[in-house]
């Protein structure tokens, strides 16, 4: 049985979606891992490249940008149909 929000979700994406796959990670979670990224990456936050293949509503770029990670890639596409998935 489909969730009531599935129909409206289908209108927002150019590919098939599953309602249960569209829950954003909260900003606080990114704030919690930011110090670990700082310790692991020998670049500034602005220079650190982050790729998140799961778009949801695109909040990941906003959250990361607010924390200084301005070089994030998070596009509204079906990751599993992309070249990045087929040929990493």
C-alpha positions, 0 to 999 in steps of 0.5 A, a space after each residue: 500500500 502506498 503512503 498518502 504523500 507518494 502521489 505528490 512526491 511523484 510529481 516533484 521528481 523526474 524519476 520513480 521514487 519511494 516515499 520512504 527514501 525522502 527524509 532529510 538528514 537534519 542540519 544538527 547531524 552535519 554540525 555534529 560530523 563537521 569537526 570530524 571532517 575538519 580533522 580528516 581533510 587537509 583542506 578548508 571547508 570551502 575547498 572540501 568536496 562533498 558528494 551526496 547522491 540522495 537529493 530528497 528536497 536538496 536541503 543537504 547543500 543548504 545545511 553544508 553551505 551554512 557550515 562553510 562547506 560550499 563545494 557540495 554536489 547534490 543533484 535532483 536525479 536518480 543516482 542509481 541510473 547515473 554514470 556515477 553509480 554504474 561506473 564509480 
